[in-house]
Amino acid sequence: MIDRLRSLPGFHPDLRWIALLAPRRTVTPRSLPVLRTLTRAIRGKDPDVYVLEPGVAVRWFRPSTARGDEPGPALLWIHGGGYVFGRAAQDDALCRRFAEELGITVASVEYRLAPEHSYPVPVEDCSRIYEWLTRRPEVDASRIAIGGASAGGGLAAALAFRARDREIPPPVFQLLVYPMLDDRTGAGPRHTRLWDERSNRFGWESYLGAADRSEAVPARRDDLGDLPPAWIGVGSHDLFFAENREYADRLASAGVPCGFHIVEGAFHGFDLVASRKRVAQGFFDEQCAVLADALGVRRSRGDLGEC
């Protein structure tokens, strides 16, 4: 076991034991029903929940410092799951940490999943909740950031295009955590974990259906101008590393400020399966720093526990 651990190529020291045990892929047509059953069992942290229609809801987090309905900044957060599984409750602890650390409202999106609900349904669900958020009395519509992880990051990127093209009040920032942006991505780094080319192909095929890919896939969009400033964070051992770097470069070339944060030796979803590790804590800290700057808030830096 020790010899195998030492032979792991380039994984971050905090992640080597997990990388030794973690599978290369988690989602296949066969495993999908099991994963959905497991995520349905997640209880979450019992926040307020607003149901807009069956399958479309908001889990609502307010900081302990909130003062009534006084409007303030907010984050719209979109969960991951390859477009085919997951639910908002899986990120309750993370959303509560964002709310308390930054003193902001966090609205966590429950959207309908592919393949039962292919494009454009999931992004339209996110767009509807975003517009609902802009009308909330507790929210300053001029200070809303959008963000998400993996497929949630891809939906956040797609939502930014929706807001621009439909002249919806624009978000001020995009927080894209190892976002799933490009259906053309094939083999990535040799030693990936949790999400590989086969899982990626299945997720995209389920999500896209018969959609026009030049519109539905963020990385295929030609015009990236006039989008909100962005931050993209990804591990060097993530399947999405190259596509994320290319998208960040394209945003910058289009005049959109975009920070690109690399976590050396980290694989896809590392911060979820190793949330206690220093590398994951630092990744969260970086996200809080860029959100605080974008939303014009001061951080509490309290002891918020773990995701």
GUPAMAR-71740 format. One record per residue (C-alpha): residue number from 1; residue in one letter; chain; z, y, x. Coordinates in steps of 0.25 Angstrom, whole numbers, m for minus. Layout:
REM residues N
<r k="NUM" r="A" c="A" up="Z" north="Y" east="X"/>
...
END
This chain:
REM residues 307
<r k="1" r="M" c="A" up="0" north="0" east="0"/>
<r k="2" r="I" c="A" up="4" north="10" east="11"/>
<r k="3" r="D" c="A" up="m9" north="7" east="18"/>
<r k="4" r="R" c="A" up="m17" north="9" east="6"/>
<r k="5" r="L" c="A" up="m10" north="22" east="4"/>
<r k="6" r="R" c="A" up="m13" north="27" east="18"/>
<r k="7" r="S" c="A" up="m28" north="23" east="16"/>
<r k="8" r="L" c="A" up="m30" north="32" east="4"/>
<r k="9" r="P" c="A" up="m40" north="43" east="8"/>
<r k="10" r="G" c="A" up="m36" north="57" east="7"/>
<r k="11" r="F" c="A" up="m26" north="57" east="m5"/>
<r k="12" r="H" c="A" up="m16" north="68" east="m5"/>
<r k="13" r="P" c="A" up="m2" north="62" east="1"/>
<r k="14" r="D" c="A" up="4" north="65" east="m13"/>
<r k="15" r="L" c="A" up="m6" north="56" east="m20"/>
<r k="16" r="R" c="A" up="m8" north="44" east="m11"/>
<r k="17" r="W" c="A" up="1" north="34" east="m18"/>
<r k="18" r="I" c="A" up="m5" north="38" east="m32"/>
<r k="19" r="A" c="A" up="m19" north="38" east="m26"/>
<r k="20" r="L" c="A" up="m16" north="24" east="m22"/>
<r k="21" r="L" c="A" up="m13" north="19" east="m36"/>
<r k="22" r="A" c="A" up="m21" north="28" east="m44"/>
<r k="23" r="P" c="A" up="m35" north="23" east="m50"/>
<r k="24" r="R" c="A" up="m48" north="29" east="m47"/>
<r k="25" r="R" c="A" up="m51" north="30" east="m61"/>
<r k="26" r="T" c="A" up="m43" north="31" east="m74"/>
<r k="27" r="V" c="A" up="m53" north="33" east="m85"/>
<r k="28" r="T" c="A" up="m64" north="23" east="m90"/>
<r k="29" r="P" c="A" up="m69" north="19" east="m103"/>
<r k="30" r="R" c="A" up="m59" north="7" east="m103"/>
<r k="31" r="S" c="A" up="m47" north="15" east="m98"/>
<r k="32" r="L" c="A" up="m49" north="27" east="m108"/>
<r k="33" r="P" c="A" up="m42" north="21" east="m120"/>
<r k="34" r="V" c="A" up="m30" north="17" east="m111"/>
<r k="35" r="L" c="A" up="m29" north="31" east="m105"/>
<r k="36" r="R" c="A" up="m30" north="38" east="m119"/>
<r k="37" r="T" c="A" up="m19" north="29" east="m124"/>
<r k="38" r="L" c="A" up="m10" north="33" east="m112"/>
<r k="39" r="T" c="A" up="m13" north="48" east="m114"/>
<r k="40" r="R" c="A" up="m10" north="47" east="m129"/>
<r k="41" r="A" c="A" up="4" north="42" east="m125"/>
<r k="42" r="I" c="A" up="7" north="55" east="m117"/>
<r k="43" r="R" c="A" up="18" north="63" east="m125"/>
<r k="44" r="G" c="A" up="17" north="76" east="m117"/>
<r k="45" r="K" c="A" up="28" north="87" east="m118"/>
<r k="46" r="D" c="A" up="28" north="90" east="m133"/>
<r k="47" r="P" c="A" up="22" north="104" east="m132"/>
<r k="48" r="D" c="A" up="17" north="111" east="m145"/>
<r k="49" r="V" c="A" up="4" north="105" east="m149"/>
<r k="50" r="Y" c="A" up="m7" north="113" east="m157"/>
<r k="51" r="V" c="A" up="m18" north="104" east="m164"/>
<r k="52" r="L" c="A" up="m31" north="111" east="m166"/>
<r k="53" r="E" c="A" up="m38" north="98" east="m172"/>
<r k="54" r="P" c="A" up="m36" north="83" east="m170"/>
<r k="55" r="G" c="A" up="m38" north="81" east="m155"/>
<r k="56" r="V" c="A" up="m37" north="95" east="m151"/>
<r k="57" r="A" c="A" up="m24" north="101" east="m148"/>
<r k="58" r="V" c="A" up="m15" north="110" east="m139"/>
<r k="59" r="R" c="A" up="m2" north="107" east="m132"/>
<r k="60" r="W" c="A" up="5" north="120" east="m130"/>
<r k="61" r="F" c="A" up="14" north="124" east="m118"/>
<r k="62" r="R" c="A" up="21" north="137" east="m118"/>
<r k="63" r="P" c="A" up="30" north="141" east="m106"/>
<r k="64" r="S" c="A" up="45" north="142" east="m108"/>
<r k="65" r="T" c="A" up="43" north="157" east="m104"/>
<r k="66" r="A" c="A" up="34" north="160" east="m116"/>
<r k="67" r="R" c="A" up="38" north="171" east="m125"/>
<r k="68" r="G" c="A" up="34" north="168" east="m139"/>
<r k="69" r="D" c="A" up="19" north="171" east="m142"/>
<r k="70" r="E" c="A" up="17" north="181" east="m131"/>
<r k="71" r="P" c="A" up="3" north="178" east="m126"/>
<r k="72" r="G" c="A" up="2" north="173" east="m111"/>
<r k="73" r="P" c="A" up="m7" north="165" east="m102"/>
<r k="74" r="A" c="A" up="m11" north="151" east="m106"/>
<r k="75" r="L" c="A" up="m18" north="138" east="m100"/>
<r k="76" r="L" c="A" up="m26" north="129" east="m108"/>
<r k="77" r="W" c="A" up="m25" north="115" east="m102"/>
<r k="78" r="I" c="A" up="m34" north="104" east="m104"/>
<r k="79" r="H" c="A" up="m30" north="89" east="m100"/>
<r k="80" r="G" c="A" up="m39" north="80" east="m92"/>
<r k="81" r="G" c="A" up="m43" north="65" east="m95"/>
<r k="82" r="G" c="A" up="m58" north="64" east="m91"/>
<r k="83" r="Y" c="A" up="m61" north="70" east="m105"/>
<r k="84" r="V" c="A" up="m58" north="56" east="m111"/>
<r k="85" r="F" c="A" up="m43" north="55" east="m111"/>
<r k="86" r="G" c="A" up="m30" north="63" east="m109"/>
<r k="87" r="R" c="A" up="m22" north="72" east="m118"/>
<r k="88" r="A" c="A" up="m16" north="86" east="m117"/>
<r k="89" r="A" c="A" up="m2" north="80" east="m117"/>
<r k="90" r="Q" c="A" up="m4" north="74" east="m103"/>
<r k="91" r="D" c="A" up="m3" north="88" east="m97"/>
<r k="92" r="D" c="A" up="9" north="93" east="m105"/>
<r k="93" r="A" c="A" up="18" north="93" east="m92"/>
<r k="94" r="L" c="A" up="7" north="100" east="m85"/>
<r k="95" r="C" c="A" up="5" north="110" east="m96"/>
<r k="96" r="R" c="A" up="20" north="113" east="m97"/>
<r k="97" r="R" c="A" up="20" north="115" east="m82"/>
<r k="98" r="F" c="A" up="9" north="125" east="m83"/>
<r k="99" r="A" c="A" up="16" north="133" east="m94"/>
<r k="100" r="E" c="A" up="29" north="134" east="m87"/>
<r k="101" r="E" c="A" up="24" north="136" east="m73"/>
<r k="102" r="L" c="A" up="15" north="147" east="m78"/>
<r k="103" r="G" c="A" up="21" north="153" east="m90"/>
<r k="104" r="I" c="A" up="9" north="150" east="m98"/>
<r k="105" r="T" c="A" up="5" north="143" east="m111"/>
<r k="106" r="V" c="A" up="m3" north="130" east="m109"/>
<r k="107" r="A" c="A" up="m12" north="124" east="m120"/>
<r k="108" r="S" c="A" up="m15" north="110" east="m117"/>
<r k="109" r="V" c="A" up="m28" north="105" east="m124"/>
<r k="110" r="E" c="A" up="m29" north="92" east="m132"/>
<r k="111" r="Y" c="A" up="m44" north="90" east="m133"/>
<r k="112" r="R" c="A" up="m53" north="78" east="m138"/>
<r k="113" r="L" c="A" up="m57" north="68" east="m128"/>
<r k="114" r="A" c="A" up="m71" north="62" east="m125"/>
<r k="115" r="P" c="A" up="m78" north="53" east="m128"/>
<r k="116" r="E" c="A" up="m74" north="54" east="m142"/>
<r k="117" r="H" c="A" up="m75" north="69" east="m141"/>
<r k="118" r="S" c="A" up="m86" north="72" east="m130"/>
<r k="119" r="Y" c="A" up="m90" north="86" east="m126"/>
<r k="120" r="P" c="A" up="m89" north="97" east="m131"/>
<r k="121" r="V" c="A" up="m77" north="92" east="m139"/>
<r k="122" r="P" c="A" up="m66" north="92" east="m128"/>
<r k="123" r="V" c="A" up="m70" north="106" east="m123"/>
<r k="124" r="E" c="A" up="m72" north="112" east="m137"/>
<r k="125" r="D" c="A" up="m57" north="107" east="m139"/>
<r k="126" r="C" c="A" up="m53" north="114" east="m127"/>
<r k="127" r="S" c="A" up="m60" north="127" east="m131"/>
<r k="128" r="R" c="A" up="m54" north="127" east="m145"/>
<r k="129" r="I" c="A" up="m40" north="126" east="m139"/>
<r k="130" r="Y" c="A" up="m43" north="137" east="m129"/>
<r k="131" r="E" c="A" up="m48" north="146" east="m140"/>
<r k="132" r="W" c="A" up="m35" north="143" east="m148"/>
<r k="133" r="L" c="A" up="m27" north="146" east="m135"/>
<r k="134" r="T" c="A" up="m33" north="160" east="m134"/>
<r k="135" r="R" c="A" up="m28" north="163" east="m148"/>
<r k="136" r="R" c="A" up="m14" north="159" east="m146"/>
<r k="137" r="P" c="A" up="m4" north="170" east="m147"/>
<r k="138" r="E" c="A" up="4" north="165" east="m135"/>
<r k="139" r="V" c="A" up="m9" north="165" east="m126"/>
<r k="140" r="D" c="A" up="m16" north="177" east="m119"/>
<r k="141" r="A" c="A" up="m30" north="173" east="m121"/>
<r k="142" r="S" c="A" up="m34" north="181" east="m108"/>
<r k="143" r="R" c="A" up="m25" north="172" east="m100"/>
<r k="144" r="I" c="A" up="m29" north="158" east="m103"/>
<r k="145" r="A" c="A" up="m32" north="148" east="m92"/>
<r k="146" r="I" c="A" up="m39" north="134" east="m95"/>
<r k="147" r="G" c="A" up="m37" north="122" east="m87"/>
<r k="148" r="G" c="A" up="m36" north="107" east="m86"/>
<r k="149" r="A" c="A" up="m37" north="95" east="m77"/>
<r k="150" r="S" c="A" up="m48" north="85" east="m75"/>
<r k="151" r="A" c="A" up="m56" north="84" east="m88"/>
<r k="152" r="G" c="A" up="m47" north="95" east="m93"/>
<r k="153" r="G" c="A" up="m52" north="104" east="m82"/>
<r k="154" r="G" c="A" up="m66" north="101" east="m86"/>
<r k="155" r="L" c="A" up="m63" north="105" east="m100"/>
<r k="156" r="A" c="A" up="m57" north="118" east="m95"/>
<r k="157" r="A" c="A" up="m69" north="121" east="m87"/>
<r k="158" r="A" c="A" up="m78" north="118" east="m99"/>
<r k="159" r="L" c="A" up="m69" north="127" east="m107"/>
<r k="160" r="A" c="A" up="m71" north="138" east="m98"/>
<r k="161" r="F" c="A" up="m86" north="137" east="m100"/>
<r k="162" r="R" c="A" up="m83" north="137" east="m115"/>
<r k="163" r="A" c="A" up="m75" north="150" east="m115"/>
<r k="164" r="R" c="A" up="m86" north="157" east="m107"/>
<r k="165" r="D" c="A" up="m98" north="152" east="m115"/>
<r k="166" r="R" c="A" up="m91" north="154" east="m128"/>
<r k="167" r="E" c="A" up="m85" north="168" east="m125"/>
<r k="168" r="I" c="A" up="m71" north="162" east="m128"/>
<r k="169" r="P" c="A" up="m60" north="170" east="m121"/>
<r k="170" r="P" c="A" up="m60" north="165" east="m107"/>
<r k="171" r="P" c="A" up="m49" north="158" east="m100"/>
<r k="172" r="V" c="A" up="m45" north="165" east="m87"/>
<r k="173" r="F" c="A" up="m44" north="153" east="m78"/>
<r k="174" r="Q" c="A" up="m48" north="138" east="m77"/>
<r k="175" r="L" c="A" up="m38" north="128" east="m71"/>
<r k="176" r="L" c="A" up="m47" north="116" east="m68"/>
<r k="177" r="V" c="A" up="m39" north="104" east="m62"/>
<r k="178" r="Y" c="A" up="m48" north="94" east="m56"/>
<r k="179" r="P" c="A" up="m58" north="97" east="m68"/>
<r k="180" r="M" c="A" up="m68" north="87" east="m73"/>
<r k="181" r="L" c="A" up="m81" north="95" east="m72"/>
<r k="182" r="D" c="A" up="m93" north="88" east="m69"/>
<r k="183" r="D" c="A" up="m99" north="75" east="m75"/>
<r k="184" r="R" c="A" up="m108" north="73" east="m63"/>
<r k="185" r="T" c="A" up="m96" north="70" east="m54"/>
<r k="186" r="G" c="A" up="m98" north="56" east="m48"/>
<r k="187" r="A" c="A" up="m90" north="50" east="m36"/>
<r k="188" r="G" c="A" up="m80" north="60" east="m30"/>
<r k="189" r="P" c="A" up="m70" north="58" east="m19"/>
<r k="190" r="R" c="A" up="m70" north="43" east="m15"/>
<r k="191" r="H" c="A" up="m55" north="41" east="m18"/>
<r k="192" r="T" c="A" up="m53" north="47" east="m32"/>
<r k="193" r="R" c="A" up="m42" north="43" east="m41"/>
<r k="194" r="L" c="A" up="m40" north="43" east="m57"/>
<r k="195" r="W" c="A" up="m54" north="49" east="m60"/>
<r k="196" r="D" c="A" up="m67" north="43" east="m54"/>
<r k="197" r="E" c="A" up="m82" north="44" east="m56"/>
<r k="198" r="R" c="A" up="m81" north="33" east="m67"/>
<r k="199" r="S" c="A" up="m70" north="40" east="m75"/>
<r k="200" r="N" c="A" up="m77" north="53" east="m73"/>
<r k="201" r="R" c="A" up="m90" north="48" east="m78"/>
<r k="202" r="F" c="A" up="m83" north="42" east="m91"/>
<r k="203" r="G" c="A" up="m76" north="55" east="m94"/>
<r k="204" r="W" c="A" up="m88" north="64" east="m93"/>
<r k="205" r="E" c="A" up="m97" north="54" east="m101"/>
<r k="206" r="S" c="A" up="m86" north="53" east="m112"/>
<r k="207" r="Y" c="A" up="m85" north="69" east="m112"/>
<r k="208" r="L" c="A" up="m99" north="73" east="m111"/>
<r k="209" r="G" c="A" up="m106" north="63" east="m121"/>
<r k="210" r="A" c="A" up="m120" north="70" east="m124"/>
<r k="211" r="A" c="A" up="m115" north="84" east="m120"/>
<r k="212" r="D" c="A" up="m124" north="93" east="m112"/>
<r k="213" r="R" c="A" up="m118" north="91" east="m98"/>
<r k="214" r="S" c="A" up="m122" north="105" east="m93"/>
<r k="215" r="E" c="A" up="m113" north="111" east="m103"/>
<r k="216" r="A" c="A" up="m102" north="101" east="m104"/>
<r k="217" r="V" c="A" up="m99" north="99" east="m90"/>
<r k="218" r="P" c="A" up="m93" north="111" east="m83"/>
<r k="219" r="A" c="A" up="m99" north="107" east="m69"/>
<r k="220" r="R" c="A" up="m113" north="107" east="m75"/>
<r k="221" r="R" c="A" up="m112" north="121" east="m81"/>
<r k="222" r="D" c="A" up="m121" north="130" east="m73"/>
<r k="223" r="D" c="A" up="m114" north="144" east="m76"/>
<r k="224" r="L" c="A" up="m100" north="144" east="m71"/>
<r k="225" r="G" c="A" up="m99" north="160" east="m72"/>
<r k="226" r="D" c="A" up="m89" north="167" east="m80"/>
<r k="227" r="L" c="A" up="m79" north="156" east="m80"/>
<r k="228" r="P" c="A" up="m64" north="158" east="m78"/>
<r k="229" r="P" c="A" up="m58" north="157" east="m64"/>
<r k="230" r="A" c="A" up="m55" north="143" east="m61"/>
<r k="231" r="W" c="A" up="m46" north="134" east="m52"/>
<r k="232" r="I" c="A" up="m50" north="119" east="m49"/>
<r k="233" r="G" c="A" up="m40" north="110" east="m43"/>
<r k="234" r="V" c="A" up="m44" north="96" east="m38"/>
<r k="235" r="G" c="A" up="m41" north="85" east="m28"/>
<r k="236" r="S" c="A" up="m50" north="81" east="m17"/>
<r k="237" r="H" c="A" up="m49" north="66" east="m22"/>
<r k="238" r="D" c="A" up="m53" north="70" east="m36"/>
<r k="239" r="L" c="A" up="m67" north="65" east="m42"/>
<r k="240" r="F" c="A" up="m69" north="80" east="m47"/>
<r k="241" r="F" c="A" up="m66" north="86" east="m33"/>
<r k="242" r="A" c="A" up="m81" north="89" east="m30"/>
<r k="243" r="E" c="A" up="m85" north="94" east="m44"/>
<r k="244" r="N" c="A" up="m72" north="103" east="m45"/>
<r k="245" r="R" c="A" up="m76" north="109" east="m31"/>
<r k="246" r="E" c="A" up="m90" north="112" east="m36"/>
<r k="247" r="Y" c="A" up="m86" north="118" east="m49"/>
<r k="248" r="A" c="A" up="m76" north="127" east="m42"/>
<r k="249" r="D" c="A" up="m87" north="131" east="m32"/>
<r k="250" r="R" c="A" up="m97" north="134" east="m44"/>
<r k="251" r="L" c="A" up="m86" north="142" east="m51"/>
<r k="252" r="A" c="A" up="m84" north="151" east="m39"/>
<r k="253" r="S" c="A" up="m99" north="152" east="m37"/>
<r k="254" r="A" c="A" up="m100" north="157" east="m52"/>
<r k="255" r="G" c="A" up="m90" north="168" east="m49"/>
<r k="256" r="V" c="A" up="m78" north="160" east="m55"/>
<r k="257" r="P" c="A" up="m66" north="160" east="m47"/>
<r k="258" r="C" c="A" up="m62" north="146" east="m44"/>
<r k="259" r="G" c="A" up="m51" north="140" east="m36"/>
<r k="260" r="F" c="A" up="m53" north="126" east="m31"/>
<r k="261" r="H" c="A" up="m40" north="118" east="m27"/>
<r k="262" r="I" c="A" up="m41" north="105" east="m19"/>
<r k="263" r="V" c="A" up="m30" north="95" east="m19"/>
<r k="264" r="E" c="A" up="m33" north="87" east="m7"/>
<r k="265" r="G" c="A" up="m31" north="72" east="m9"/>
<r k="266" r="A" c="A" up="m29" north="73" east="m24"/>
<r k="267" r="F" c="A" up="m36" north="64" east="m34"/>
<r k="268" r="H" c="A" up="m39" north="67" east="m49"/>
<r k="269" r="G" c="A" up="m27" north="70" east="m57"/>
<r k="270" r="F" c="A" up="m18" north="69" east="m45"/>
<r k="271" r="D" c="A" up="m8" north="79" east="m51"/>
<r k="272" r="L" c="A" up="m6" north="71" east="m64"/>
<r k="273" r="V" c="A" up="m3" north="58" east="m57"/>
<r k="274" r="A" c="A" up="5" north="64" east="m46"/>
<r k="275" r="S" c="A" up="11" north="76" east="m52"/>
<r k="276" r="R" c="A" up="24" north="75" east="m44"/>
<r k="277" r="K" c="A" up="17" north="76" east="m31"/>
<r k="278" r="R" c="A" up="16" north="89" east="m23"/>
<r k="279" r="V" c="A" up="1" north="89" east="m23"/>
<r k="280" r="A" c="A" up="1" north="89" east="m38"/>
<r k="281" r="Q" c="A" up="12" north="100" east="m39"/>
<r k="282" r="G" c="A" up="4" north="108" east="m30"/>
<r k="283" r="F" c="A" up="m9" north="106" east="m38"/>
<r k="284" r="F" c="A" up="m1" north="111" east="m51"/>
<r k="285" r="D" c="A" up="5" north="123" east="m43"/>
<r k="286" r="E" c="A" up="m9" north="127" east="m39"/>
<r k="287" r="Q" c="A" up="m14" north="127" east="m54"/>
<r k="288" r="C" c="A" up="m2" north="135" east="m58"/>
<r k="289" r="A" c="A" up="m5" north="145" east="m47"/>
<r k="290" r="V" c="A" up="m19" north="148" east="m51"/>
<r k="291" r="L" c="A" up="m16" north="148" east="m66"/>
<r k="292" r="A" c="A" up="m5" north="158" east="m63"/>
<r k="293" r="D" c="A" up="m14" north="167" east="m56"/>
<r k="294" r="A" c="A" up="m25" north="166" east="m67"/>
<r k="295" r="L" c="A" up="m16" north="168" east="m79"/>
<r k="296" r="G" c="A" up="m7" north="179" east="m72"/>
<r k="297" r="V" c="A" up="6" north="172" east="m73"/>
<r k="298" r="R" c="A" up="18" north="169" east="m64"/>
<r k="299" r="R" c="A" up="22" north="155" east="m61"/>
<r k="300" r="S" c="A" up="36" north="150" east="m64"/>
<r k="301" r="R" c="A" up="36" north="140" east="m53"/>
<r k="302" r="G" c="A" up="47" north="132" east="m60"/>
<r k="303" r="D" c="A" up="50" north="117" east="m59"/>
<r k="304" r="L" c="A" up="41" north="112" east="m69"/>
<r k="305" r="G" c="A" up="42" north="97" east="m67"/>
<r k="306" r="E" c="A" up="30" north="88" east="m66"/>
<r k="307" r="C" c="A" up="17" north="86" east="m74"/>
END
